[in-house]
């Protein structure tokens, strides 16, 4: 791969990581702000106990954190160091 292709791929990974972290923070703030309302609504609509919904929310944010860090940020940093070393 050429340096230009590596730079483009690096920029895509790093920007996607930043966007995913910002969206996750926004969703976490929104979730914490309206947790009681959303638990009541989802329990009513889907007939699910609030305790299991809380576990689902925590699982979602764990998966989002894993995705942001290990799928986007780590390859982006590796490409950044590769491009930097090649220059």
Secondary structure, DSSP 8 states (H G I E B T S, - for coil): --HHHHHHHHHHHHHHHHHHHHHHHHHHHHHHHTHHHHHHHHHHHH---HHHHHHHHHHHHHHHHHIIIIIIIHHHHHHHHHHHHH-
